[in-house]
Amino acid sequence: MEKTKPYEELYDTLVDPYEMHNLAADPDYAARLETMRDALVDWMVRTGDVGLIPGRDAARHCITQQTRAHGPARGRDPRRRKGQAERG
């Protein structure tokens, strides 16, 4: 068994229902894997998945989207550190 999870996984669950043989590196499945990658990226773009946005930018995006959808947060500003004084 592998110590870490592989970057990509692809299984033929009809012949390998326990997902023991990862086909992601198999050249016979390269076209299928590419099709699935493209479908994933298309879905991420359509749904606004923040997985496409690196680190801090993802958090900033979430706060912006939340504010647009529900207005400014009430109470403590989540961007302010604990113990930091309110600006006024």
C-alpha positions in Angstrom: 0.0 0.0 0.0 1.2 3.5 -0.8 2.2 5.8 2.0 0.7 8.9 0.4 -2.3 9.4 -1.8 -1.4 9.8 -5.5 -2.0 13.1 -7.2 -4.6 11.5 -9.5 -6.5 8.3 -9.3 -8.5 6.5 -12.0 -10.1 3.1 -11.5 -12.2 0.8 -13.6 -14.7 -0.1 -10.9 -16.3 -2.8 -13.0 -13.2 -4.9 -13.0 -11.6 -3.4 -9.9 -14.4 -2.7 -7.4 -12.0 -2.3 -4.5 -9.9 0.3 -6.4 -6.6 -1.5 -5.9 -5.1 -0.7 -9.4 -4.7 3.0 -10.2 -4.9 3.4 -14.0 -4.0 7.2 -14.0 -0.4 6.5 -15.2 -1.5 3.8 -17.8 -1.0 5.2 -21.3 -4.1 3.3 -22.5 -6.2 5.6 -20.3 -4.5 8.9 -21.0 -7.2 10.2 -23.3 -10.0 9.3 -20.8 -8.0 10.9 -18.0 -7.6 14.1 -20.0 -11.3 14.2 -20.8 -12.1 13.9 -17.1 -9.6 16.6 -16.2 -11.2 19.0 -18.7 -14.7 18.1 -17.3 -13.5 18.9 -13.8 -12.0 22.2 -14.7 -15.2 23.2 -16.6 -17.3 22.3 -13.6 -15.0 24.2 -11.2 -15.3 27.3 -13.4 -19.1 27.0 -13.7 -19.7 26.6 -10.0 -17.1 29.1 -8.9 -15.1 26.5 -7.0 -12.3 28.2 -5.1 -10.0 25.3 -5.7 -8.7 27.1 -8.8 -7.7 30.2 -6.6 -4.4 30.0 -4.7 -4.2 30.4 -0.9 -5.1 33.8 0.5 -6.9 34.8 -2.7 -9.4 32.0 -2.1 -10.2 33.3 1.4 -10.6 36.8 0.0 -12.8 35.5 -2.7 -15.0 33.7 -0.2 -15.5 36.8 1.9 -16.3 38.9 -1.1 -18.9 36.3 -2.4 -20.4 36.0 1.1 -20.7 39.8 1.4 -22.3 40.1 -2.1 -24.8 37.4 -1.3 -25.8 38.3 2.3 -24.4 41.8 2.9 -21.7 42.7 5.4 -21.1 40.4 8.3 -22.7 41.4 11.6 -20.6 41.4 14.7 -16.9 40.8 14.6 -15.1 41.3 11.3 -13.5 37.9 10.4 -10.6 39.6 8.8 -9.6 41.4 12.0 -7.3 39.5 14.4 -8.4 38.6 17.9 -7.7 41.5 20.3 -7.3 44.0 17.5 -9.2 47.3 18.2 -12.2 48.3 16.1 -11.4 51.1 13.6 -13.8 53.9 13.7 
